Amino acid sequence: MPDDEPTKITHSEHYLRKRRRERRRRKERKRLAKIAAAEPALRAMCERFPDCFSLGDLRAPLKINIRDELIAAMPEFTPELITHALRIYTGDILAYRAGFFVGAIRRDLYGYPAGEVSADDATHAGNALLDIDADVAAAMIARSVVAASSLAA
């Protein structure tokens, strides 16, 4: 059979592809619903703890286990909503993980130093940056080096 002939899709293959598409769409709708539900919690975190949370271009690393403090400090939100809000906040690879380098200061809810970024954490963040477009990653790494001095101060 020549390579330029289109391959025929059987009925069962068509059905399987359709099911996969539907599954992906359902998963995406569910993900967007979680983001929409967590948005009020994220905004409240930024308003109540501005020294810790910012939706700006560069975010300081957070204290390890800050989730537990947030749950205690924000009883109006469920632990699940706070968890989703933290995932959204820390999942922004360009804004959050670009600030991770060995020795970077982690911040507590009130902006006070609460430990440092370890080599393992910095490596994990660097690997996440490498997964994105190389040009964007290079720009973000350059920006994080420039901003490192302001975070350390």
C-alpha positions as CSV (number, residue, x, y, z in Angstrom):
1,M,0.0,0.0,0.0
2,P,1.5,3.4,-1.0
3,D,2.2,6.0,1.7
4,D,0.0,8.7,0.1
5,E,-3.2,6.7,0.4
6,P,-5.3,7.8,3.4
7,T,-5.8,5.2,6.0
8,K,-9.3,4.1,6.7
9,I,-10.7,4.5,10.2
10,T,-12.9,1.7,11.3
11,H,-16.1,2.3,13.2
12,S,-14.6,1.2,16.5
13,E,-11.5,3.4,16.1
14,H,-13.8,6.4,15.3
15,Y,-15.8,5.5,18.4
16,L,-12.7,5.3,20.6
17,R,-11.4,8.6,19.3
18,K,-14.7,10.3,20.0
19,R,-14.8,8.9,23.6
20,R,-11.2,10.2,24.2
21,R,-12.2,13.6,23.0
22,E,-15.2,13.6,25.2
23,R,-13.1,12.5,28.2
24,R,-10.6,15.3,27.5
25,R,-13.4,17.9,27.3
26,R,-15.0,16.7,30.6
27,K,-11.6,16.8,32.3
28,E,-10.9,20.3,31.0
29,R,-14.4,21.5,32.1
30,K,-13.8,20.0,35.6
31,R,-10.3,21.7,35.8
32,L,-11.8,25.1,34.8
33,A,-14.6,24.7,37.4
34,K,-12.0,24.0,40.1
35,I,-10.1,27.2,39.1
36,A,-13.3,29.2,39.1
37,A,-14.3,27.9,42.5
38,A,-10.8,28.6,44.0
39,E,-10.5,32.1,42.6
40,P,-12.3,33.9,45.5
41,A,-10.0,32.1,48.0
42,L,-6.9,33.1,46.0
43,R,-8.1,36.7,45.9
44,A,-8.8,36.7,49.6
45,M,-5.3,35.3,50.3
46,C,-3.7,38.1,48.2
47,E,-5.8,40.7,50.0
48,R,-5.4,39.4,53.5
49,F,-1.7,38.5,53.2
50,P,-0.2,40.9,50.7
51,D,3.4,40.4,52.1
52,C,3.2,36.7,51.2
53,F,0.9,36.4,48.2
54,S,1.0,38.5,45.0
55,L,-0.4,37.9,41.5
56,G,2.6,39.8,40.1
57,D,5.3,38.6,37.7
58,L,7.6,37.2,40.4
59,R,6.5,35.4,43.5
60,A,8.7,34.6,46.5
61,P,8.9,30.9,47.6
62,L,6.4,30.0,50.3
63,K,7.0,28.5,53.7
64,I,6.8,24.7,53.7
65,N,3.3,23.6,55.0
66,I,1.9,27.1,54.7
67,R,-1.4,25.4,53.8
68,D,-2.1,24.4,57.4
69,E,-1.6,28.0,58.5
70,L,-3.9,29.3,55.7
71,I,-6.7,26.8,56.7
72,A,-6.5,28.1,60.3
73,A,-6.4,31.7,59.3
74,M,-9.2,31.5,56.7
75,P,-12.0,29.4,58.2
76,E,-14.5,30.8,55.7
77,F,-13.0,28.7,53.0
78,T,-12.9,24.9,52.9
79,P,-9.5,23.2,53.1
80,E,-10.1,21.9,49.5
81,L,-10.6,25.4,48.2
82,I,-7.5,26.6,49.9
83,T,-5.6,23.7,48.5
84,H,-6.8,24.5,45.0
85,A,-5.9,28.1,45.4
86,L,-2.4,27.2,46.5
87,R,-2.1,24.9,43.5
88,I,-3.1,27.7,41.2
89,Y,-0.7,30.1,42.9
90,T,2.3,27.7,43.0
91,G,1.5,26.1,39.6
92,D,2.3,29.2,37.7
93,I,5.7,28.1,36.5
94,L,6.8,31.4,35.1
95,A,5.8,33.5,38.1
96,Y,6.4,31.2,41.1
97,R,9.1,28.6,40.2
98,A,11.3,31.1,38.4
99,G,12.1,32.6,41.8
100,F,13.4,29.3,43.1
101,F,17.2,29.1,43.5
102,V,19.3,27.6,46.1
103,G,19.3,29.8,49.2
104,A,16.2,31.8,48.2
105,I,14.3,32.9,51.3
106,R,10.9,31.2,51.8
107,R,8.2,33.5,53.2
108,D,5.5,32.9,55.9
109,L,2.0,34.5,55.7
110,Y,3.2,37.8,57.0
111,G,6.3,38.0,54.7
112,Y,8.8,37.0,57.3
113,P,11.7,34.6,56.5
114,A,10.7,31.0,57.0
115,G,13.6,28.9,55.7
116,E,15.5,28.6,52.5
117,V,15.0,26.8,49.2
118,S,17.0,23.6,49.2
119,A,19.0,22.3,46.2
120,D,16.4,19.6,45.6
121,D,13.6,22.2,45.5
122,A,15.6,24.4,43.1
123,T,16.4,21.4,40.9
124,H,12.7,20.5,40.7
125,A,11.7,24.1,39.9
126,G,14.4,24.2,37.2
127,N,13.2,21.0,35.6
128,A,9.7,22.5,35.5
129,L,11.1,25.5,33.7
130,L,12.8,23.4,31.2
131,D,9.6,21.8,30.2
132,I,8.3,25.0,28.8
133,D,9.5,26.8,25.7
134,A,13.3,27.4,25.8
135,D,13.1,31.1,24.9
136,V,10.5,31.8,27.5
137,A,12.5,29.8,30.1
138,A,15.7,31.7,29.3
139,A,13.9,35.0,29.7
140,M,12.4,33.9,33.0
141,I,15.7,32.6,34.4
142,A,17.4,35.9,33.4
143,R,14.6,37.8,35.2
144,S,14.9,35.6,38.3
145,V,18.6,36.2,38.5
146,V,18.0,40.0,38.4
147,A,15.2,39.7,41.0
148,A,17.1,37.4,43.3
149,S,18.9,40.3,45.0
150,S,15.5,42.0,45.7
151,L,14.0,38.8,47.2
152,A,17.0,38.2,49.4
153,A,16.9,41.8,50.8
